[in-house]
Amino acid sequence: MKTICERFGKNVKKYRSKLAISQEELASRCELHRTYISAVERGVRSISLKNIEIIATELNIDIYKLFLFEEESIEEKK
């Protein structure tokens, strides 16, 4: 089972990809470092509420959408 950080990061990547922008571009818009965005997307970095708000704003989405996790497949649970 994936951690909340991994599932959250997957959503950040999904919405960033929909905007067709790089991690570097998102980081620049958020005034964060590219390696920080990369770590968040990989689920290896826990993220503050402040940075969640900043990222959601720059992705042009409501914050709650970053917490809507898709059902894991049976294979992922194993």
N, C-alpha and C positions, 0 to 999 in steps of 0.2 A: 504494500500500500504506500502510495506517495505521501510525503509530508505536506503540510499546508504551505510551506515555503516553495516546494516544487510545483504544487498545483497553482499557487498564486503566480509564480514566475512563468508558467506555461500561458496563463492568461495575458500577462504583460506582453509576452512575445507575440501572441495571437493578435492583439489589438495593434501592436507596433507594425506587424507585418501587413495588416489591413490598410494602414496608412502608407505602406511602401517606403518606410524610412529605416535607416540603419540604427544600430545601437548607439553609434557615435552621434547621430543626429538627435535621437531622443535624449541622450545624455546632455548634449549642448542645450537643447530647449529647456531641460529641467535644471540646468546648472549643476549637474552631477558628473562624476567621472564615468567614462565608458566602461571601465572594468567593474564599477559598481553595478551598472545596468546589466552587464553580462552575468555577474554573480547572482543578481536577483532573478534573472530569467532562468538560470540553471538551478535555482532553489538552494544555493549554498550560502545565501546571505539573508538574514532576517532584516526586515525593513521597518522603519518607523512610520507611524501614522502620518507625520508631516510629509514624508517622501511619497507615501501612497497617494496623498492628496495632490501633490505636485505632478506625479506621473499620470494620474487619471486626468487631471486638467490638460496636460500636454497631449494626451491621447484623445482628447475630446469625448470622454465617456464619463458616466456617473461612477463614482467610487465603487458602489456595490457590485458592478459588473465584474470587477477584478476578483470578486469572491464567489462568483457563480461557477462552481466546478462541475465539469461534465462527469457523467458516470464513468468509473474506471471499467475497463474490460476485464473479463475473467482472467485473462493472461497476466494483466498488470497486478492483480491481487495475489497471484502465486509467488 
